[in-house]
Amino acid sequence: MDSDEHIDIRERIRAYGARQLVLARLSAPEDWQGELRGALAARREHPALWSRDSDFRLFAESFAIFFTAAMMFLI
């Protein structure tokens, strides 16, 4: 292949990233920091036992993986 046949997409990727940043800024609320703090505080107020961010769920999943691997090793 000739080097003239290669397509340089780096500029296209940079332009796409810049467009995505502009769209994210336009769709963000005015007080995005306050909104984020409020959402985080609301999640902390009512922690569910099996929620995705729960430490207990992480422990249970890790233990299940370890237990399964140990049983496979013993078999």
Backbone hydrogen bonds in HBPLUS format (Angstrom, degrees):
<---DONOR---> <-ACCEPTOR-->    atom                        ^
c    i                          cat <-CA-CA->   ^        H-A-AA   ^      H-
h    n   atom  resd res      DA  || num        DHA   H-A  angle D-A-AA Bond
n    s   type  num  typ     dist DA aas  dist angle  dist       angle   num
A0005-GLU N   A0002-ASP O   2.99 MM   3  5.55 156.3  2.05 115.2 122.3     1
A0006-HIS N   A0003-SER O   3.43 MM   3  5.54 159.2  2.48 100.8 106.5     2
A0013-ILE N   A0009-ILE O   2.92 MM   4  6.19 155.3  1.98 156.1 163.0     3
A0014-ARG N   A0010-ARG O   2.96 MM   4  6.24 158.6  2.00 149.4 155.1     4
A0015-ALA N   A0011-GLU O   2.92 MM   4  6.10 161.0  1.96 148.5 153.7     5
A0016-TYR N   A0012-ARG O   2.91 MM   4  6.07 155.1  1.97 144.2 151.3     6
A0017-GLY N   A0013-ILE O   2.92 MM   4  6.14 158.8  1.97 148.8 154.2     7
A0018-ALA N   A0014-ARG O   2.93 MM   4  6.19 155.0  1.99 147.7 154.7     8
A0019-ARG N   A0015-ALA O   2.93 MM   4  6.20 156.9  1.98 148.7 154.8     9
A0020-GLN N   A0016-TYR O   2.93 MM   4  6.18 158.3  1.98 150.8 156.8    10
A0021-LEU N   A0017-GLY O   2.97 MM   4  6.19 151.4  2.05 145.6 153.1    11
A0022-VAL N   A0018-ALA O   3.04 MM   4  6.31 158.3  2.09 148.6 153.9    12
A0023-LEU N   A0019-ARG O   2.95 MM   4  6.20 162.2  1.98 151.7 156.6    13
A0024-ALA N   A0020-GLN O   2.90 MM   4  6.09 153.1  1.97 144.3 151.9    14
A0025-ARG N   A0021-LEU O   2.94 MM   4  6.17 154.6  2.01 146.6 153.5    15
A0026-LEU N   A0022-VAL O   2.93 MM   4  6.15 152.5  2.01 148.5 156.2    16
A0027-SER N   A0023-LEU O   3.01 MM   4  6.15 149.1  2.11 144.8 152.3    17
A0028-ALA N   A0024-ALA O   3.11 MM   4  6.09 122.8  2.45 137.1 149.5    18
A0035-GLU N   A0031-ASP O   3.00 MM   4  6.24 158.7  2.04 151.1 157.8    19
A0036-LEU N   A0032-TRP O   2.90 MM   4  5.98 153.1  1.98 139.8 146.8    20
A0037-ARG N   A0033-GLN O   2.90 MM   4  6.14 160.3  1.94 148.2 153.7    21
A0038-GLY N   A0034-GLY O   2.94 MM   4  6.11 157.7  1.99 146.4 152.5    22
A0039-ALA N   A0035-GLU O   2.97 MM   4  6.19 157.9  2.02 146.0 151.8    23
A0040-LEU N   A0036-LEU O   2.93 MM   4  6.13 160.9  1.96 151.6 156.7    24
A0041-ALA N   A0037-ARG O   2.89 MM   4  6.04 157.0  1.94 147.4 154.1    25
A0042-ALA N   A0038-GLY O   2.93 MM   4  6.11 154.1  2.00 145.9 152.9    26
A0043-ARG N   A0039-ALA O   3.07 MM   4  6.31 148.6  2.17 142.3 150.3    27
A0044-ARG N   A0040-LEU O   3.03 MM   4  6.27 146.2  2.15 143.0 152.2    28
A0045-GLU N   A0041-ALA O   3.05 MM   4  6.23 138.5  2.22 144.5 154.7    29
A0051-SER N   A0048-ALA O   3.39 MM   3  5.12 169.1  2.40  99.7 102.0    30
A0054-SER N   A0051-SER O   3.10 MM   3  5.27 166.2  2.12 113.7 116.6    31
A0058-LEU N   A0054-SER O   3.22 MM   4  6.49 158.4  2.26 143.0 148.5    32
A0059-PHE N   A0055-ASP O   2.95 MM   4  6.19 158.1  2.00 147.6 153.5    33
A0060-ALA N   A0056-PHE O   2.87 MM   4  6.10 162.6  1.90 151.0 155.7    34
A0061-GLU N   A0057-ARG O   2.90 MM   4  6.07 166.1  1.92 154.2 157.5    35
A0062-SER N   A0058-LEU O   2.96 MM   4  6.07 161.5  1.99 147.1 152.7    36
A0063-PHE N   A0059-PHE O   2.85 MM   4  6.01 160.3  1.89 151.6 157.4    37
A0064-ALA N   A0060-ALA O   2.92 MM   4  6.08 155.9  1.98 145.9 152.7    38
A0065-ILE N   A0061-GLU O   3.02 MM   4  6.26 157.9  2.07 148.8 154.0    39
A0066-PHE N   A0062-SER O   2.94 MM   4  6.16 164.8  1.96 150.5 155.1    40
A0067-PHE N   A0063-PHE O   2.76 MM   4  5.88 164.2  1.78 153.5 158.2    41
A0068-THR N   A0064-ALA O   2.95 MM   4  6.04 161.5  1.99 144.6 149.7    42
A0069-ALA N   A0065-ILE O   2.97 MM   4  6.15 160.6  2.01 149.1 154.5    43
A0070-ALA N   A0066-PHE O   2.86 MM   4  6.06 157.1  1.91 150.3 157.1    44
A0071-MET N   A0067-PHE O   2.91 MM   4  6.14 157.5  1.96 149.2 155.1    45
A0072-MET N   A0068-THR O   2.96 MM   4  6.16 157.2  2.01 147.0 153.4    46
A0073-PHE N   A0069-ALA O   2.95 MM   4  6.13 150.3  2.04 144.1 152.2    47
A0074-LEU N   A0070-ALA O   2.97 MM   4  6.19 152.8  2.04 146.0 153.1    48
A0075-ILE N   A0071-MET O   2.94 MM   4  6.12 143.2  2.08 144.8 154.5    49
